[in-house]
């Protein structure tokens, strides 16, 4: 279970927040990705240094890239593109 600030979800993902700026749900939401992947993805939504994907397995980095595309977390997409080249 992750506790992510609502403001960060709103500003960090087009998918996790509805178009009017409200959260899709304020309930516990089940996501399909593994915990390690979500933990890395959520780190991209906070104003702090981005995680270093060179320290994780390529399979994990690829899963983060897929999740970033799915949830439209643009900062993560940019880093994943650079790393996966």
N, C-alpha and C positions, 0 to 999 in steps of 0.2 A: 504494500500500500504506500502510495506517495502522497505527500501533502505539498501541493503546488499552489502558489499564490494566484488568485483569480486574475489580478492585473497582468501577471506575466503570461498567463494563458491567452488573455485577450490580445495582448500586444505581440505575442510570439507565434501565434498560430491562427490562420484563417479558418481552419476547420473546427478547432476545439471551442471557438467562440462563434455565436450566431452573428449574422450581419448587423443586427441592431446593437451589438456590443455586449449583450447578455450572454451568460454561459449557457451552453446547450442544456446542461443539467447541473444542479448543485448537489446531486446525490453521488454516491460512489459509482464510478463508471468503469466497467471492465474493458480493458484494451487487449488486443491480441498479441502484442509484442512481449518479448521476454523482459524481465525486470532490468537486466543490465542495459538493454537497448533503450528502454524508457528513461532510465536514470541519466544516461548520456544525452538523450534528446532533450530532456527537461533542463539540463545544464545550459543548453544553448539559449534558453528563454530568459536567463538572468543576466544583468549587467555586470559581468565579471569575466575573467579570462576564460576563453573557450577550452573545452577539453582537448587534450592531445590525442588524436586518433591513432597516432603511431604507436601508442602504448597498448592498444587493444588488438585482438586477432582480426585479420582481414574479414572474416565471416561476420564478426560483430559490427565492424565499420560498415559493411555492406547492408546489414540489417538496419543500422542507424540511418543510412542513406534512403532506404526504402521507407522507413517510418517518417523521415523528414519530408519526403515527397508526398506521402499519404496525408500527413497532417499539415503540410505546407509551412514548415518551419524553415524559412529562408536562410537564416544565418547558418543553420546546420547543413543545408544543401550546398552552400558555397564551400564550406570546409570539407565536406565529403567529396565534392568534385575534385578539389585540389589533391586530397589525400589519395583518392582512388586512381589518379593518373599514374 
